[in-house]
C-alpha cells in the first residue's frame, strides 16, 4: 500500500472520523446489550432449560467464535485494511435479532450467538484498531478509553431498555426489534462514511523508521501468547477479565431469578455494572496515559475480585447494586488499559495482529468462564461458582503485579 496523501496523527487532527467510529462502536455494543439479561431468561422461561451448563452454551458459542473472529480480524487488518472487516461484521450481524425473534428451539439461539460473535469480533476489533491508528503513539489510553466507553455505555443502555421493554411486554419479540435498528444503522454508517485508516499506521511506522510489513503469524502468536512476559501478563489478564464478566452475563440473571427479583430489576443491575464500566473508561483510559498502565491493570483486577465476591457475601438488592458498581469500576480500570498496553508493546506494522491475538485470548475468557461457571454451579451452587471466579480474578491481578513491566511513558515524562 502506498501513501497517496499526508497523514496527520492525533485525536485533534482526526476528530470527525474518530467521533464517527465512536458512534459506530456504540451500535456494536448495543447489539450485545440486548442479550445480557434476556437470553438466560429465555432459556429458562421459554425453553425450560434447567442445567446452568446447558443455559450457558450460548455464551460458550459466542466466546469461541468472537475470539477466533478477533484473531482473523487482527491479522487481516494488517493485510487488507480495516474498513472491509467492519462492513463484513455488520453484514453478518444483520440476521441476529431476526433469528432470536423467530427461534423455535434453543439451537437457533446458539446459532444467533455464533453470528453475533463474528459481528462483535470483526466490528469491535476494526473499530479499536482504527482509533489507535488515528491517534498515533501518544494518547492511546484516551483512544481506547473512548472506544470502550462508547461500546459499553451503549451496551448498558441497551441492556436496561430491553429489560424494561421485556417487563412491559414479553421476552420476545419486542426487545429485539431494537437490534434490527442497531444493525442497519451501524452498517449504513460504516459503508457510507467510515474511511480506511491503515495508512495512518504505515505513516507512524515510517516516522519511527520501522519496517512497514508485518511479521509472519506464528512468531506474533507465540510472542503475544506466552514467550514475552509482558504480552503474556496482558493476555492472561484479558482472559480472566472476560471470564469474570460471565458472572454478570450468565450467572447473575439466574441468581436473581432464584431470589425472586423481577426481570426489569435484574436488567437494571446488569445495566448499572455496564454503565459504571463504560463511563469510568472516559477517565481511566486517559489516566493510564499519565500514570502508566500497570497500576490500573493490577488494581482493577483486584477491585473486580472484590465486586464479584460481594454478590455472594452481600445480602439484598442494595448489596448487589454495590457489587455491580464495584465490579464495573474494576473492569473500567482494566479494559481500555490492557488494549493500550498491547498497543504500546507492538510496533505499528504488526500492531493489529498483536491486538488480534490478545483479543483471541481475552474473548476466549467468555467460553472458559461459561464452562467453569456452569460446571461449578451444577456440581455445587451458583454462589460457589461466583466465589471461585472472584478468587481466580484476584490471582490474575497478582500475576500482573509480578510479571508485567510498565509499558507506557507517562505524559509527565514526555515534556
N, C-alpha and C positions, 0 to 999 in steps of 0.2 A: 504494500500500500504506500503511495507517495503522498506527501503533504502538499496540497494544492492551494492552501491559504494559511495565513498566520494563525496560530493558536495562542490564546492568552489564557493562562491558568489562573484560577482563583474564583471564589464564590461571587465576589462583587462583579467581576467581569462577565460571569456566565449566569447571573441570577434568573433571567427569563427561562432558560432551558432547565436550570436546576429546579425552579419552582414548579415547572410543568412535570418534571419527574417526581417531585414530592406528591403532587396530586395523583399521578398515575399509581404510585405506590400505596396511596390511601385506598384506592379501589382494590388493589391486590389484597391488602389487609382486611378490607370489608368483606371480601369473598369468604375468607376463612372464619371471620367472626360469626357468620350465620350458623356455623356448626358447633361452636364452642360449648353451648349448653343443650341445644335442641337434639342433636343426633344421639347422644347417650339416652335421652329420654324417649326418643322414637324407638330405640332398640328395646327398651323395657315395656313401654306402653302399647306400641302398635305391633311389634313382632314377638313380644313375650319372651325375650332373651333373659335368662336368669344368671348365667355364668358371667362374671366380670371379664374373664379372659376372652370369651366369645364377643361380648359387647365391644371390647377394645380392639377388635380386629380391624375396625375402620381406621383407627389411629396407626396400627401397625402397617397397613397397606399405604396409608398416606405418608408415613415417615420413611419407609423404604424407597418409595417412588420419588418423593421430594429430594431425598439425599442423592439418589442417582441422577436426578434432573439437575441438581446443583453442580455435580461433578461434570456432567455433559455441558452445562451452560458455561461454566468457568473455562473449560478447555476450548470450547467452540468460540467463545468471545474473543480469545486471543488470535483466532484464525479467520473467522468470517465476520466478526463485528458483534456489536451489542444489540442493535435495533432488531435484526431478524429474529433473535431469540425472544425479545419482548413481544413482538407481534405473534409469533408462534405460540407462546404461552397463553395469550388471550384467546386465540382460536381454539386451543384445547379446552380452555375453561368455560367456553360458551355453553356447552350442554350440561354442565354440572348441576345447576339448580333445577333444570327441567327433569333430569334423571331422578333427583331426590323427590321432587313433587310426584312423579309418576310411579316410583319404585313399588312393585308388588311384593318383593322379597328383600331380605337383608343383603343378599348378594348384589343387588342393584346399588345399595348404599355403599358397599365396599368398592364397587366399580366407579361410582362417582368420586370416591376419595382417591382412587388411582389417578383419575383425570385431574382432580384438584391438586394432587401432589406435583404433577407435571406443570400445571399452571403456576403454582407457587414457586417451584424451583426455577423455572425459566424466567418468570416475570420479576420475582424479587431479586434474583441474582443479577439480572441485567440492570435493574434499577440502581442497586447499590454500587455496582461496578461503574456505571455511567457517572454517578455523582462523585465517586473518588477520582475518576478521570478528570472531571471538570475542575476540581479544586486544586489538584496538584499536590506537592509534597507537604504543604502546610495547611492545617485546618481539617485534616482527615477526621478527627474526632467529631468536630462540629458537623461535617458532612454526613457521617454515618449516624450521628445522633438525630439529625433532621430526618433522614431516611426512615429510621426505625420509629421515630416519633409519629410520623405520618401514618405508617403502616399499622402500628399498634393502637394509636388513638382511634383510628377508623375501625379497627377490629373491636375495640371496646364499645364504641357506639353501636356498631352492628350487632354485637352480642346482646347489649341491653335492649335495643329497639326490637330485634327479632324475638327476644324473650317476652317483651311486653305485648307484641302482636300475637304471639302464641297464647299468652294468658287470656287475651281478649277473644281469640277465635279458636284456633287449634294448632297442633304442632306442624301440620301440613294442611294446605299448600301455601297459605298466605305469607308467612315469613320469608319464604324462598323466592317470592316474586321480586324482592329486593335484589337478589343475586343476578337476575336477568338484567336489571338496570346497571348494576356494577360492571358486569362483564362487557356489555355493549359499550358503555362509556369508556372503560379502560382501553378497549380495542380501538375505538374511534380516535381517541387522543394519541395513542401510540402510532397508528398508521399515518395520521394526517400531520401531526405537529412535532413529534419527537425526532431529533436528529441523531445521527451516528456520532459516537464520541471516541472511538478507538484512536483517532488521530491525535487526540489530546495526550493519551498515554505514550504514543510514539514520540510526540514532541517533548514530553517530560524525559523520556529515555535519552533523546538526543541532547537535551540540556545537561544531563548528568553523564554524558559520554559513555552510555551503556549500550550494549547491543540491542537492536530493535526486534530481533527474532526470539520467540520463546524457546525455553529448553524443551527437550522431549518429555513425554508424560511421566514415565516411571521415576526418573530422578526427582521430579517435583513431588510426586505422590509419596515416595519414601521419606523425603526430607520433611514435608509438612506433617506426615502421619506419625513418625517415630524417630527418625535419625537426628533431627535437630531438637534439642531440649526445649528451646523457646517455642517453636512451632508445636511440638508435642503438648506442651502445657496448655497452649491455646486450644488445640483440637480436643483434648480431654475436657477442658472447661466448657467448651461449647456443647459437647455431647451431654455432659451432666446437666447443663442449663436446660436443654430441651427435654431431657429425661424427667426433670422435676416439673416441667410445665404440664406433664401428663396428670399431675395431681389436680390441677385446676380444670383441665380439659376433660379428662376421663373419669377421675375418681370423685371430685367434689360434687358434680351433679348427682351421682349415685349416693354419696354420703348425705347430701341434702335431702334427697327423696326419702331415704330411710329415716331421717329425722323429722319428716313431715313438713319440710319447707317447700312452699309453692314454687312452680317453675319460674315465675317472674322474679321472685326474690333470689333464687339460685342464680339466675342470669345476671341480676344486679351485683352479686358477689363476684362473679367472673368478670363482669364489666368493670368493677372497681379495681381489681387486680390489673387488668389490661390498661385501664385509664392511667393509673399511677405509673405503670411500666412505660406507657407511651409518653406521657407528659414529662416525666423525670429525665428522659433522654435528651430533652432540649438543654438541660443543664449538664448532665453527666458527660455527654459527648464532647462538648466544648471544654468542660473542666479537665478532661483527660489530656487535652492539648496543652494545658497549663501545668498540671501537677504530675503528669505521666499516666501510663495505663495500669501499671501493676497495683497501685493502692485500690483502684476501683474494681479491678477484676477479683483480687483476693477478698477484699472486704465485701464485695457484692455477693459472692458465693456464700460467705458466712451469714450475711443478712438473709439471703434466701433460705438457708437452712433453718434459721430461727423462725421465719414466717411459716414454713411448711410444718414445723413441729407444733406451732400454735394452733393449727387446725385440729390437732388431737388433744393437746394439753389444755386448750381453752374450752369453755362451755358457752353455748348460746350464740345467737346471730351476731351480737356485738363483738364477741371474741373472734368469730370467723371473719368479720369485716376487718378487724385489726390485722389478722393473719394475712388476709388478701392484700392489704395496703403494704405491710412489711415485705411480703414476698414480691410484690410489684416493684417496690423501691429497690430491692436487691437485684432484680432482673434488669431494671433500668440502669443500674450501675455497671452491670456486666455486659449486656448485649451489644451496644454500639462500640464499647471499648475493645472487645475481642476482635471485631471487624477492623477497627482502626489499627490494632496491634499487628494483625496479619498483613495489612496494607503497608505498615511501617517496614516489616521484615522483607517483603517480597519486592524485587525490582520491577519497574513498570512493565517490562517486556513479558513477564510471566505472572504478574500480579493477579490477573483474572483467573488463571489456572490455579494459583495457590488459594485464592478465595473459594474456588470451586471445591478443592479438596477439603479445606476447613469446613465448608458448609455441608459437604458429604458427611463428615463425622458429626457435626453439630446436629443435623436433622435426623441422622440415624438414631439419635437420642430419643426421638418420639417412639420408634419401634422398640428399642430396648426398654424404655420406660413403661410402655404398654405391656410388654411381655413380663417384666419383673413385677410391675404393679398388679397386673391381672392375676398372676400365679400366686403372689403373696396374699392378695385379697381372697382368692378362692380357698387357699390352704389354711389361712389364719383369719384375717379380717382386713377390711379396708383401712382401719386405723393402723394396723401393723405395717401395711404397705406404705402408708404415708410416712410413718416414723423411719422406716428403713431408707426411704428416699431422702429424708432430711439428713440422716447420718452420711449417706453417700455424697450429698452436696457439700457437707462440711469437710469431708476428706478431700474432695476436689479442690476446695479453696486452699487446703494445706499443701497440696501438690504445687499449686501456682506460687505459694509463698516461698517454697524452697527451690523450685526448678525454673521459674520464669524470671528472666532479667528484664529490666526496663527497656522498652523498645522505642520510646519516643524521646526526643529532646524537648523538654518543656519550653513553652513560648518565652518565659522569662529569661531563658538561657540563649535565646536566638538574637537578642539585641546586641 
